[in-house]
């Protein structure tokens, strides 16, 4: 076996179900990012005059982005691990 084959791991094909689960978080975060670009007035961080802390932090596009990241990190990753064990 050559040094290249030892250094580069084999490509693992995921099932369609695993691909969908892995894509939900990033697609949700991307949707929130697109929402923020389409409706920039929804992001009050861009014009915070006279707004309180919670009004600045709790913005729908920011929450959608955070939800996508949290889903990918804390739900999809363990679920993918379980799917890989189930499928063998």
NORTALIN-V708994 format. One record per residue. N is the residue number from 1. SS is DSSP state (alpha for helix, beta for strand, coil for the rest). Layout:
# NORTALIN-V708994
[[N & SS] [N & SS]]
This chain:
# NORTALIN-V708994
[[1 & coil] [2 & coil] [3 & alpha] [4 & alpha] [5 & alpha] [6 & alpha] [7 & alpha] [8 & coil] [9 & coil] [10 & coil] [11 & coil] [12 & coil] [13 & coil] [14 & coil] [15 & coil] [16 & alpha] [17 & alpha] [18 & alpha] [19 & alpha] [20 & alpha] [21 & alpha] [22 & alpha] [23 & alpha] [24 & alpha] [25 & alpha] [26 & alpha] [27 & alpha] [28 & alpha] [29 & alpha] [30 & alpha] [31 & alpha] [32 & alpha] [33 & alpha] [34 & alpha] [35 & alpha] [36 & alpha] [37 & alpha] [38 & alpha] [39 & coil] [40 & alpha] [41 & alpha] [42 & alpha] [43 & coil] [44 & alpha] [45 & alpha] [46 & alpha] [47 & coil] [48 & coil] [49 & coil] [50 & coil] [51 & coil] [52 & coil] [53 & alpha] [54 & alpha] [55 & alpha] [56 & alpha] [57 & alpha] [58 & coil] [59 & coil] [60 & alpha] [61 & alpha] [62 & alpha] [63 & alpha] [64 & alpha] [65 & alpha] [66 & alpha] [67 & alpha] [68 & alpha] [69 & alpha] [70 & alpha] [71 & alpha] [72 & alpha] [73 & alpha] [74 & alpha] [75 & alpha] [76 & alpha] [77 & alpha] [78 & alpha] [79 & alpha] [80 & alpha] [81 & alpha] [82 & alpha] [83 & alpha] [84 & alpha] [85 & alpha] [86 & alpha] [87 & alpha] [88 & coil]]
